[in-house]
Amino acid sequence: MSKVKSARQRERMEIARCVLAAIRAYIEEHGHSPSLTEIAAACFISRTTVLRYLDLLEARGCIKRTPAM
């Protein structure tokens, strides 16, 4: 039996992909990580939602965050 993903699960995956792609593209262009505001603008989501997805991506091992200096 195959797993069928709900529309909400697909939307979450798409947002996570957008956040990760925005981070990669920004680093490629600028040489450093984007701000929450820049990620939010790139993905058309709020900064709070960006934080949620950064937590998710970090938990999945897709990104590694370091404290700001």
PyMOL Python script that loads the backbone (N, CA, C, O; Angstrom):
from pymol import cmd

cmd.read_pdbstr("""\
ATOM      1  N   MET A   1       0.833  -1.167   0.000  1.00  0.00           N
ATOM      2  CA  MET A   1       0.000   0.000   0.000  1.00  0.00           C
ATOM      3  C   MET A   1       0.886   1.241   0.000  1.00  0.00           C
ATOM      4  O   MET A   1       1.763   1.368   0.854  1.00  0.00           O
ATOM      5  N   SER A   2       0.677   2.140  -0.924  1.00  0.00           N
ATOM      6  CA  SER A   2       1.506   3.334  -1.013  1.00  0.00           C
ATOM      7  C   SER A   2       0.978   4.415  -0.079  1.00  0.00           C
ATOM      8  O   SER A   2      -0.213   4.486   0.225  1.00  0.00           O
ATOM      9  N   LYS A   3       1.909   5.249   0.362  1.00  0.00           N
ATOM     10  CA  LYS A   3       1.517   6.358   1.226  1.00  0.00           C
ATOM     11  C   LYS A   3       1.037   7.508   0.353  1.00  0.00           C
ATOM     12  O   LYS A   3       1.697   7.888  -0.614  1.00  0.00           O
ATOM     13  N   VAL A   4      -0.086   8.039   0.695  1.00  0.00           N
ATOM     14  CA  VAL A   4      -0.624   9.197  -0.001  1.00  0.00           C
ATOM     15  C   VAL A   4      -0.462  10.393   0.930  1.00  0.00           C
ATOM     16  O   VAL A   4      -0.969  10.397   2.053  1.00  0.00           O
ATOM     17  N   LYS A   5       0.248  11.403   0.449  1.00  0.00           N
ATOM     18  CA  LYS A   5       0.478  12.576   1.275  1.00  0.00           C
ATOM     19  C   LYS A   5      -0.689  13.539   1.152  1.00  0.00           C
ATOM     20  O   LYS A   5      -1.251  13.737   0.074  1.00  0.00           O
ATOM     21  N   SER A   6      -1.029  14.118   2.261  1.00  0.00           N
ATOM     22  CA  SER A   6      -2.111  15.095   2.256  1.00  0.00           C
ATOM     23  C   SER A   6      -1.637  16.375   1.581  1.00  0.00           C
ATOM     24  O   SER A   6      -0.437  16.585   1.404  1.00  0.00           O
ATOM     25  N   ALA A   7      -2.569  17.213   1.212  1.00  0.00           N
ATOM     26  CA  ALA A   7      -2.227  18.485   0.586  1.00  0.00           C
ATOM     27  C   ALA A   7      -1.373  19.325   1.538  1.00  0.00           C
ATOM     28  O   ALA A   7      -0.455  20.019   1.101  1.00  0.00           O
ATOM     29  N   ARG A   8      -1.669  19.264   2.817  1.00  0.00           N
ATOM     30  CA  ARG A   8      -0.901  20.034   3.813  1.00  0.00           C
ATOM     31  C   ARG A   8       0.525  19.529   3.909  1.00  0.00           C
ATOM     32  O   ARG A   8       1.455  20.329   4.016  1.00  0.00           O
ATOM     33  N   GLN A   9       0.719  18.207   3.871  1.00  0.00           N
ATOM     34  CA  GLN A   9       2.063  17.643   3.922  1.00  0.00           C
ATOM     35  C   GLN A   9       2.867  18.059   2.688  1.00  0.00           C
ATOM     36  O   GLN A   9       4.049  18.386   2.789  1.00  0.00           O
ATOM     37  N   ARG A  10       2.219  18.043   1.535  1.00  0.00           N
ATOM     38  CA  ARG A  10       2.900  18.463   0.299  1.00  0.00           C
ATOM     39  C   ARG A  10       3.270  19.937   0.371  1.00  0.00           C
ATOM     40  O   ARG A  10       4.345  20.337  -0.075  1.00  0.00           O
ATOM     41  N   GLU A  11       2.369  20.748   0.936  1.00  0.00           N
ATOM     42  CA  GLU A  11       2.653  22.177   1.078  1.00  0.00           C
ATOM     43  C   GLU A  11       3.839  22.401   2.011  1.00  0.00           C
ATOM     44  O   GLU A  11       4.703  23.230   1.727  1.00  0.00           O
ATOM     45  N   ARG A  12       3.888  21.682   3.101  1.00  0.00           N
ATOM     46  CA  ARG A  12       5.012  21.798   4.044  1.00  0.00           C
ATOM     47  C   ARG A  12       6.326  21.416   3.386  1.00  0.00           C
ATOM     48  O   ARG A  12       7.338  22.092   3.574  1.00  0.00           O
ATOM     49  N   MET A  13       6.317  20.343   2.620  1.00  0.00           N
ATOM     50  CA  MET A  13       7.525  19.917   1.920  1.00  0.00           C
ATOM     51  C   MET A  13       7.969  20.983   0.926  1.00  0.00           C
ATOM     52  O   MET A  13       9.162  21.258   0.796  1.00  0.00           O
ATOM     53  N   GLU A  14       7.023  21.575   0.233  1.00  0.00           N
ATOM     54  CA  GLU A  14       7.334  22.607  -0.750  1.00  0.00           C
ATOM     55  C   GLU A  14       7.927  23.846  -0.085  1.00  0.00           C
ATOM     56  O   GLU A  14       8.868  24.441  -0.609  1.00  0.00           O
ATOM     57  N   ILE A  15       7.385  24.235   1.059  1.00  0.00           N
ATOM     58  CA  ILE A  15       7.926  25.384   1.792  1.00  0.00           C
ATOM     59  C   ILE A  15       9.334  25.079   2.288  1.00  0.00           C
ATOM     60  O   ILE A  15      10.223  25.926   2.193  1.00  0.00           O
ATOM     61  N   ALA A  16       9.542  23.885   2.813  1.00  0.00           N
ATOM     62  CA  ALA A  16      10.877  23.499   3.281  1.00  0.00           C
ATOM     63  C   ALA A  16      11.877  23.541   2.127  1.00  0.00           C
ATOM     64  O   ALA A  16      13.004  24.005   2.299  1.00  0.00           O
ATOM     65  N   ARG A  17      11.473  23.063   0.966  1.00  0.00           N
ATOM     66  CA  ARG A  17      12.351  23.108  -0.219  1.00  0.00           C
ATOM     67  C   ARG A  17      12.658  24.547  -0.617  1.00  0.00           C
ATOM     68  O   ARG A  17      13.788  24.866  -0.985  1.00  0.00           O
ATOM     69  N   CYS A  18      11.650  25.413  -0.541  1.00  0.00           N
ATOM     70  CA  CYS A  18      11.833  26.821  -0.884  1.00  0.00           C
ATOM     71  C   CYS A  18      12.826  27.480   0.069  1.00  0.00           C
ATOM     72  O   CYS A  18      13.724  28.198  -0.371  1.00  0.00           O
ATOM     73  N   VAL A  19      12.669  27.243   1.357  1.00  0.00           N
ATOM     74  CA  VAL A  19      13.576  27.823   2.345  1.00  0.00           C
ATOM     75  C   VAL A  19      15.000  27.357   2.088  1.00  0.00           C
ATOM     76  O   VAL A  19      15.925  28.169   2.087  1.00  0.00           O
ATOM     77  N   LEU A  20      15.186  26.072   1.871  1.00  0.00           N
ATOM     78  CA  LEU A  20      16.519  25.534   1.619  1.00  0.00           C
ATOM     79  C   LEU A  20      17.100  26.092   0.321  1.00  0.00           C
ATOM     80  O   LEU A  20      18.278  26.445   0.276  1.00  0.00           O
ATOM     81  N   ALA A  21      16.300  26.173  -0.717  1.00  0.00           N
ATOM     82  CA  ALA A  21      16.762  26.722  -1.993  1.00  0.00           C
ATOM     83  C   ALA A  21      17.122  28.195  -1.856  1.00  0.00           C
ATOM     84  O   ALA A  21      18.109  28.649  -2.433  1.00  0.00           O
ATOM     85  N   ALA A  22      16.330  28.942  -1.098  1.00  0.00           N
ATOM     86  CA  ALA A  22      16.612  30.364  -0.888  1.00  0.00           C
ATOM     87  C   ALA A  22      17.942  30.549  -0.165  1.00  0.00           C
ATOM     88  O   ALA A  22      18.730  31.431  -0.508  1.00  0.00           O
ATOM     89  N   ILE A  23      18.180  29.717   0.830  1.00  0.00           N
ATOM     90  CA  ILE A  23      19.443  29.789   1.577  1.00  0.00           C
ATOM     91  C   ILE A  23      20.619  29.483   0.649  1.00  0.00           C
ATOM     92  O   ILE A  23      21.602  30.223   0.622  1.00  0.00           O
ATOM     93  N   ARG A  24      20.517  28.410  -0.097  1.00  0.00           N
ATOM     94  CA  ARG A  24      21.609  28.018  -1.005  1.00  0.00           C
ATOM     95  C   ARG A  24      21.885  29.085  -2.054  1.00  0.00           C
ATOM     96  O   ARG A  24      23.041  29.421  -2.311  1.00  0.00           O
ATOM     97  N   ALA A  25      20.831  29.617  -2.659  1.00  0.00           N
ATOM     98  CA  ALA A  25      20.993  30.628  -3.703  1.00  0.00           C
ATOM     99  C   ALA A  25      21.626  31.898  -3.127  1.00  0.00           C
ATOM    100  O   ALA A  25      22.496  32.504  -3.753  1.00  0.00           O
ATOM    101  N   TYR A  26      21.185  32.290  -1.938  1.00  0.00           N
ATOM    102  CA  TYR A  26      21.720  33.500  -1.328  1.00  0.00           C
ATOM    103  C   TYR A  26      23.199  33.332  -1.001  1.00  0.00           C
ATOM    104  O   TYR A  26      24.002  34.225  -1.272  1.00  0.00           O
ATOM    105  N   ILE A  27      23.560  32.201  -0.424  1.00  0.00           N
ATOM    106  CA  ILE A  27      24.969  31.943  -0.100  1.00  0.00           C
ATOM    107  C   ILE A  27      25.807  31.921  -1.370  1.00  0.00           C
ATOM    108  O   ILE A  27      26.912  32.462  -1.392  1.00  0.00           O
ATOM    109  N   GLU A  28      25.296  31.306  -2.418  1.00  0.00           N
ATOM    110  CA  GLU A  28      26.016  31.253  -3.694  1.00  0.00           C
ATOM    111  C   GLU A  28      26.277  32.663  -4.228  1.00  0.00           C
ATOM    112  O   GLU A  28      27.359  32.950  -4.742  1.00  0.00           O
ATOM    113  N   GLU A  29      25.292  33.527  -4.106  1.00  0.00           N
ATOM    114  CA  GLU A  29      25.415  34.886  -4.658  1.00  0.00           C
ATOM    115  C   GLU A  29      26.197  35.837  -3.756  1.00  0.00           C
ATOM    116  O   GLU A  29      26.969  36.662  -4.243  1.00  0.00           O
ATOM    117  N   HIS A  30      25.996  35.721  -2.427  1.00  0.00           N
ATOM    118  CA  HIS A  30      26.556  36.707  -1.504  1.00  0.00           C
ATOM    119  C   HIS A  30      27.700  36.193  -0.632  1.00  0.00           C
ATOM    120  O   HIS A  30      28.421  36.991  -0.034  1.00  0.00           O
ATOM    121  N   GLY A  31      27.875  34.897  -0.550  1.00  0.00           N
ATOM    122  CA  GLY A  31      28.968  34.343   0.237  1.00  0.00           C
ATOM    123  C   GLY A  31      28.691  34.222   1.730  1.00  0.00           C
ATOM    124  O   GLY A  31      29.577  33.836   2.493  1.00  0.00           O
ATOM    125  N   HIS A  32      27.482  34.544   2.152  1.00  0.00           N
ATOM    126  CA  HIS A  32      27.102  34.379   3.564  1.00  0.00           C
ATOM    127  C   HIS A  32      25.608  34.100   3.638  1.00  0.00           C
ATOM    128  O   HIS A  32      24.884  34.231   2.651  1.00  0.00           O
ATOM    129  N   SER A  33      25.165  33.715   4.820  1.00  0.00           N
ATOM    130  CA  SER A  33      23.764  33.316   5.006  1.00  0.00           C
ATOM    131  C   SER A  33      22.808  34.508   4.922  1.00  0.00           C
ATOM    132  O   SER A  33      23.169  35.629   5.278  1.00  0.00           O
ATOM    133  N   PRO A  34      21.593  34.257   4.450  1.00  0.00           N
ATOM    134  CA  PRO A  34      20.585  35.316   4.396  1.00  0.00           C
ATOM    135  C   PRO A  34      19.964  35.562   5.765  1.00  0.00           C
ATOM    136  O   PRO A  34      20.039  34.718   6.658  1.00  0.00           O
ATOM    137  N   SER A  35      19.359  36.715   5.913  1.00  0.00           N
ATOM    138  CA  SER A  35      18.615  37.018   7.136  1.00  0.00           C
ATOM    139  C   SER A  35      17.248  36.336   7.075  1.00  0.00           C
ATOM    140  O   SER A  35      16.826  35.857   6.023  1.00  0.00           O
ATOM    141  N   LEU A  36      16.576  36.301   8.201  1.00  0.00           N
ATOM    142  CA  LEU A  36      15.220  35.750   8.232  1.00  0.00           C
ATOM    143  C   LEU A  36      14.311  36.509   7.274  1.00  0.00           C
ATOM    144  O   LEU A  36      13.489  35.911   6.578  1.00  0.00           O
ATOM    145  N   THR A  37      14.462  37.823   7.243  1.00  0.00           N
ATOM    146  CA  THR A  37      13.645  38.657   6.373  1.00  0.00           C
ATOM    147  C   THR A  37      13.880  38.314   4.904  1.00  0.00           C
ATOM    148  O   THR A  37      12.933  38.263   4.118  1.00  0.00           O
ATOM    149  N   GLU A  38      15.121  38.081   4.536  1.00  0.00           N
ATOM    150  CA  GLU A  38      15.437  37.744   3.141  1.00  0.00           C
ATOM    151  C   GLU A  38      14.866  36.384   2.749  1.00  0.00           C
ATOM    152  O   GLU A  38      14.359  36.221   1.639  1.00  0.00           O
ATOM    153  N   ILE A  39      14.945  35.414   3.648  1.00  0.00           N
ATOM    154  CA  ILE A  39      14.358  34.101   3.367  1.00  0.00           C
ATOM    155  C   ILE A  39      12.843  34.228   3.263  1.00  0.00           C
ATOM    156  O   ILE A  39      12.228  33.666   2.357  1.00  0.00           O
ATOM    157  N   ALA A  40      12.247  34.969   4.193  1.00  0.00           N
ATOM    158  CA  ALA A  40      10.793  35.152   4.193  1.00  0.00           C
ATOM    159  C   ALA A  40      10.323  35.783   2.889  1.00  0.00           C
ATOM    160  O   ALA A  40       9.320  35.355   2.318  1.00  0.00           O
ATOM    161  N   ALA A  41      11.039  36.792   2.418  1.00  0.00           N
ATOM    162  CA  ALA A  41      10.665  37.468   1.172  1.00  0.00           C
ATOM    163  C   ALA A  41      10.801  36.530  -0.027  1.00  0.00           C
ATOM    164  O   ALA A  41       9.965  36.546  -0.932  1.00  0.00           O
ATOM    165  N   ALA A  42      11.839  35.726  -0.030  1.00  0.00           N
ATOM    166  CA  ALA A  42      12.066  34.807  -1.150  1.00  0.00           C
ATOM    167  C   ALA A  42      10.982  33.733  -1.239  1.00  0.00           C
ATOM    168  O   ALA A  42      10.644  33.277  -2.332  1.00  0.00           O
ATOM    169  N   CYS A  43      10.438  33.330  -0.091  1.00  0.00           N
ATOM    170  CA  CYS A  43       9.462  32.237  -0.061  1.00  0.00           C
ATOM    171  C   CYS A  43       8.030  32.711   0.198  1.00  0.00           C
ATOM    172  O   CYS A  43       7.110  31.897   0.271  1.00  0.00           O
ATOM    173  N   PHE A  44       7.841  34.021   0.338  1.00  0.00           N
ATOM    174  CA  PHE A  44       6.503  34.586   0.579  1.00  0.00           C
ATOM    175  C   PHE A  44       5.860  34.013   1.839  1.00  0.00           C
ATOM    176  O   PHE A  44       4.686  33.643   1.844  1.00  0.00           O
ATOM    177  N   ILE A  45       6.657  33.947   2.911  1.00  0.00           N
ATOM    178  CA  ILE A  45       6.174  33.465   4.199  1.00  0.00           C
ATOM    179  C   ILE A  45       6.631  34.445   5.280  1.00  0.00           C
ATOM    180  O   ILE A  45       7.458  35.318   5.015  1.00  0.00           O
ATOM    181  N   SER A  46       6.104  34.307   6.486  1.00  0.00           N
ATOM    182  CA  SER A  46       6.489  35.195   7.585  1.00  0.00           C
ATOM    183  C   SER A  46       7.825  34.764   8.183  1.00  0.00           C
ATOM    184  O   SER A  46       8.288  33.641   7.981  1.00  0.00           O
ATOM    185  N   ARG A  47       8.428  35.691   8.924  1.00  0.00           N
ATOM    186  CA  ARG A  47       9.688  35.369   9.604  1.00  0.00           C
ATOM    187  C   ARG A  47       9.480  34.262  10.640  1.00  0.00           C
ATOM    188  O   ARG A  47      10.358  33.422  10.835  1.00  0.00           O
ATOM    189  N   THR A  48       8.334  34.260  11.295  1.00  0.00           N
ATOM    190  CA  THR A  48       8.018  33.212  12.263  1.00  0.00           C
ATOM    191  C   THR A  48       7.977  31.849  11.585  1.00  0.00           C
ATOM    192  O   THR A  48       8.475  30.862  12.125  1.00  0.00           O
ATOM    193  N   THR A  49       7.381  31.804  10.403  1.00  0.00           N
ATOM    194  CA  THR A  49       7.325  30.550   9.644  1.00  0.00           C
ATOM    195  C   THR A  49       8.724  30.137   9.212  1.00  0.00           C
ATOM    196  O   THR A  49       9.047  28.949   9.219  1.00  0.00           O
ATOM    197  N   VAL A  50       9.561  31.105   8.833  1.00  0.00           N
ATOM    198  CA  VAL A  50      10.952  30.787   8.480  1.00  0.00           C
ATOM    199  C   VAL A  50      11.631  30.111   9.657  1.00  0.00           C
ATOM    200  O   VAL A  50      12.298  29.093   9.475  1.00  0.00           O
ATOM    201  N   LEU A  51      11.479  30.650  10.858  1.00  0.00           N
ATOM    202  CA  LEU A  51      12.097  30.040  12.044  1.00  0.00           C
ATOM    203  C   LEU A  51      11.645  28.598  12.237  1.00  0.00           C
ATOM    204  O   LEU A  51      12.449  27.722  12.553  1.00  0.00           O
ATOM    205  N   ARG A  52      10.358  28.364  12.046  1.00  0.00           N
ATOM    206  CA  ARG A  52       9.815  27.015  12.187  1.00  0.00           C
ATOM    207  C   ARG A  52      10.478  26.055  11.184  1.00  0.00           C
ATOM    208  O   ARG A  52      10.842  24.931  11.528  1.00  0.00           O
ATOM    209  N   TYR A  53      10.622  26.520   9.954  1.00  0.00           N
ATOM    210  CA  TYR A  53      11.221  25.656   8.932  1.00  0.00           C
ATOM    211  C   TYR A  53      12.727  25.512   9.103  1.00  0.00           C
ATOM    212  O   TYR A  53      13.283  24.473   8.747  1.00  0.00           O
ATOM    213  N   LEU A  54      13.395  26.512   9.632  1.00  0.00           N
ATOM    214  CA  LEU A  54      14.816  26.361   9.949  1.00  0.00           C
ATOM    215  C   LEU A  54      15.001  25.293  11.021  1.00  0.00           C
ATOM    216  O   LEU A  54      15.919  24.477  10.936  1.00  0.00           O
ATOM    217  N   ASP A  55      14.129  25.296  12.034  1.00  0.00           N
ATOM    218  CA  ASP A  55      14.170  24.246  13.062  1.00  0.00           C
ATOM    219  C   ASP A  55      13.977  22.872  12.436  1.00  0.00           C
ATOM    220  O   ASP A  55      14.692  21.926  12.765  1.00  0.00           O
ATOM    221  N   LEU A  56      13.006  22.766  11.532  1.00  0.00           N
ATOM    222  CA  LEU A  56      12.730  21.493  10.860  1.00  0.00           C
ATOM    223  C   LEU A  56      13.917  21.038  10.028  1.00  0.00           C
ATOM    224  O   LEU A  56      14.328  19.880  10.105  1.00  0.00           O
ATOM    225  N   LEU A  57      14.469  21.947   9.232  1.00  0.00           N
ATOM    226  CA  LEU A  57      15.613  21.596   8.377  1.00  0.00           C
ATOM    227  C   LEU A  57      16.842  21.221   9.204  1.00  0.00           C
ATOM    228  O   LEU A  57      17.597  20.325   8.826  1.00  0.00           O
ATOM    229  N   GLU A  58      17.039  21.900  10.321  1.00  0.00           N
ATOM    230  CA  GLU A  58      18.159  21.559  11.194  1.00  0.00           C
ATOM    231  C   GLU A  58      17.956  20.180  11.818  1.00  0.00           C
ATOM    232  O   GLU A  58      18.892  19.383  11.887  1.00  0.00           O
ATOM    233  N   ALA A  59      16.744  19.900  12.267  1.00  0.00           N
ATOM    234  CA  ALA A  59      16.443  18.589  12.866  1.00  0.00           C
ATOM    235  C   ALA A  59      16.650  17.456  11.862  1.00  0.00           C
ATOM    236  O   ALA A  59      17.058  16.356  12.234  1.00  0.00           O
ATOM    237  N   ARG A  60      16.366  17.732  10.593  1.00  0.00           N
ATOM    238  CA  ARG A  60      16.552  16.723   9.542  1.00  0.00           C
ATOM    239  C   ARG A  60      17.993  16.632   9.044  1.00  0.00           C
ATOM    240  O   ARG A  60      18.314  15.772   8.223  1.00  0.00           O
ATOM    241  N   GLY A  61      18.858  17.514   9.536  1.00  0.00           N
ATOM    242  CA  GLY A  61      20.262  17.491   9.150  1.00  0.00           C
ATOM    243  C   GLY A  61      20.541  18.175   7.812  1.00  0.00           C
ATOM    244  O   GLY A  61      21.615  17.998   7.239  1.00  0.00           O
ATOM    245  N   CYS A  62      19.595  18.944   7.321  1.00  0.00           N
ATOM    246  CA  CYS A  62      19.765  19.631   6.039  1.00  0.00           C
ATOM    247  C   CYS A  62      20.608  20.894   6.165  1.00  0.00           C
ATOM    248  O   CYS A  62      21.283  21.296   5.217  1.00  0.00           O
ATOM    249  N   ILE A  63      20.565  21.516   7.340  1.00  0.00           N
ATOM    250  CA  ILE A  63      21.341  22.714   7.605  1.00  0.00           C
ATOM    251  C   ILE A  63      21.953  22.609   8.991  1.00  0.00           C
ATOM    252  O   ILE A  63      21.521  21.811   9.822  1.00  0.00           O
ATOM    253  N   LYS A  64      22.973  23.437   9.223  1.00  0.00           N
ATOM    254  CA  LYS A  64      23.569  23.539  10.548  1.00  0.00           C
ATOM    255  C   LYS A  64      23.651  25.019  10.874  1.00  0.00           C
ATOM    256  O   LYS A  64      24.266  25.793  10.141  1.00  0.00           O
ATOM    257  N   ARG A  65      23.030  25.405  11.975  1.00  0.00           N
ATOM    258  CA  ARG A  65      23.039  26.805  12.375  1.00  0.00           C
ATOM    259  C   ARG A  65      24.114  27.032  13.430  1.00  0.00           C
ATOM    260  O   ARG A  65      24.380  26.176  14.274  1.00  0.00           O
ATOM    261  N   THR A  66      24.716  28.200  13.355  1.00  0.00           N
ATOM    262  CA  THR A  66      25.693  28.610  14.375  1.00  0.00           C
ATOM    263  C   THR A  66      25.209  29.929  14.959  1.00  0.00           C
ATOM    264  O   THR A  66      24.575  30.720  14.260  1.00  0.00           O
ATOM    265  N   PRO A  67      25.501  30.173  16.224  1.00  0.00           N
ATOM    266  CA  PRO A  67      25.073  31.434  16.846  1.00  0.00           C
ATOM    267  C   PRO A  67      25.720  32.621  16.142  1.00  0.00           C
ATOM    268  O   PRO A  67      26.863  32.550  15.691  1.00  0.00           O
ATOM    269  N   ALA A  68      24.963  33.716  16.059  1.00  0.00           N
ATOM    270  CA  ALA A  68      25.499  34.948  15.462  1.00  0.00           C
ATOM    271  C   ALA A  68      26.548  35.525  16.391  1.00  0.00           C
ATOM    272  O   ALA A  68      26.465  35.381  17.611  1.00  0.00           O
ATOM    273  N   MET A  69      27.511  36.163  15.813  1.00  0.00           N
ATOM    274  CA  MET A  69      28.580  36.753  16.639  1.00  0.00           C
ATOM    275  C   MET A  69      28.444  38.238  16.700  1.00  0.00           C
ATOM    276  O   MET A  69      29.251  38.906  17.347  1.00  0.00           O
TER     277      MET A  69
END
""", "prot")
cmd.dss("prot")
cmd.show_as("cartoon", "prot")
cmd.util.cbc("prot")
cmd.orient("prot")
